[in-house]
Structure formats: C-alpha cells, structure tokens
Amino acid sequence: MAMGRINRFPEGMGSEQYDAVSNQMGIANKPPEGLIFHSAGVLDGRFQVFNVWETAEHADRFVRERLRPAQVAVLGEERVAAMPNAENVDIAIHNYLVP
C-alpha cells in the first residue's frame, strides 16, 4: 500500500539546504526506487517535504542510502549529527492519481 511521508525540517533548515542536498543526490536525474511523488515548500514558517512512496521500506531505504550520505557530504558529519531530526508524519494513502 502506498504511503505518504511529511518531513518537517527543524528550525534553521530551509530551501538553501534542501536545494544543496537535492543537487548532491541527483534526484531529478535518478529518482529513488519506489518514489511516486515528491514536493517541497514552506508551510506555517517551516520548510517541509511531502513524498508518496510505494512502501515505507522504500522511504526508509532512501533515507539510509541516499539522503543521510548526501546530508553529510553537503553539511558535514558534525552538523548532521548535531541537528535535530526532522519531524516525520506517515500517512496511509487511500488513493492517488498521476495524470
């Protein structure tokens, strides 16, 4: 079953860091396996990412294998280790449409 994941970035993290990490991963040219939909933007003063994945396992593998290594490459290991984790909300997707 498809699942959605909202990642609410910690204070002080925004579009600049998002763009740098995204460029490091090359998501536009090589999307991660299992990704159905990706979006990012500011809501209520915090930068947030909303993805729809085929499964939670796909989302978790992406974080382990691509996101964390890219964050370390861009931000440095000490900064990544010191930054609070994003607030994550997982949602069971009842239906989605890709026109």
C-alpha positions as CSV (number, residue, x, y, z in Angstrom):
1,M,0.0,0.0,0.0
2,A,1.3,3.5,-0.9
3,M,2.2,5.8,2.0
4,G,2.9,9.5,2.3
5,R,5.5,11.0,4.5
6,I,5.7,14.6,5.5
7,N,9.1,15.7,6.8
8,R,9.0,19.0,8.7
9,F,12.5,20.4,8.8
10,P,14.0,21.6,12.1
11,E,14.2,25.4,12.6
12,G,17.1,26.9,10.7
13,M,16.9,24.4,7.8
14,G,15.2,25.7,4.7
15,S,15.3,25.8,0.9
16,E,19.0,26.6,0.7
17,Q,20.0,23.3,2.5
18,Y,17.2,21.4,0.7
19,D,18.5,22.5,-2.7
20,A,22.1,21.7,-1.9
21,V,21.3,18.2,-0.6
22,S,18.9,17.5,-3.5
23,N,21.6,18.5,-6.0
24,Q,24.1,16.2,-4.3
25,M,21.7,13.3,-4.6
26,G,20.7,14.0,-8.2
27,I,17.1,13.1,-7.6
28,A,15.9,14.8,-10.8
29,N,18.1,12.6,-13.0
30,K,17.9,9.4,-10.9
31,P,14.7,9.2,-8.8
32,P,14.9,6.8,-5.9
33,E,13.2,3.4,-6.3
34,G,9.6,3.4,-5.0
35,L,9.1,7.2,-5.2
36,I,5.7,8.1,-6.7
37,F,5.5,11.8,-6.0
38,H,7.8,14.5,-4.4
39,S,7.1,18.1,-3.4
40,A,8.7,20.6,-1.1
41,G,7.9,24.1,0.2
42,V,7.2,26.2,3.2
43,L,4.1,25.8,5.4
44,D,3.5,27.7,8.6
45,G,7.0,29.1,8.5
46,R,8.8,25.7,8.3
47,F,10.2,24.0,5.3
48,Q,8.5,20.7,4.6
49,V,8.8,17.8,2.1
50,F,5.9,15.6,1.1
51,N,6.6,12.4,-0.7
52,V,4.4,9.5,-1.7
53,W,6.2,6.1,-1.7
54,E,5.2,2.7,-2.8
55,T,6.0,1.4,0.7
56,A,7.5,2.6,4.0
57,E,10.5,0.3,3.3
58,H,11.3,2.3,0.1
59,A,11.2,5.6,2.1
60,D,13.4,4.2,4.9
61,R,15.9,2.8,2.4
62,F,16.1,6.2,0.6
63,V,16.9,7.9,3.9
64,R,19.6,5.4,4.8
65,E,21.3,5.0,1.4
66,R,20.9,8.4,-0.3
67,L,19.6,11.2,2.0
68,R,21.9,10.8,5.0
69,P,25.1,10.4,2.9
70,A,24.1,13.5,0.9
71,Q,23.4,15.5,4.0
72,V,26.8,14.6,5.4
73,A,28.5,15.4,2.1
74,V,26.9,18.9,2.0
75,L,26.5,19.9,5.6
76,G,29.3,17.9,7.3
77,E,29.1,15.0,9.7
78,E,29.3,17.1,12.8
79,R,26.4,19.4,11.7
80,V,24.2,16.5,10.7
81,A,24.9,14.7,14.0
82,A,24.1,17.8,16.0
83,M,20.9,18.8,14.1
84,P,17.6,17.6,15.5
85,N,15.8,15.1,13.4
86,A,13.0,16.2,11.1
87,E,9.5,15.7,12.4
88,N,8.0,12.9,10.3
89,V,4.4,12.1,9.8
90,D,3.4,9.0,7.9
91,I,0.1,8.7,6.2
92,A,-1.7,5.7,4.6
93,I,-2.6,6.8,1.1
94,H,-6.1,5.8,0.2
95,N,-5.9,6.9,-3.4
96,Y,-3.6,8.9,-5.7
97,L,-3.7,9.9,-9.3
98,V,-0.8,10.6,-11.7
99,P,-2.3,12.2,-14.8
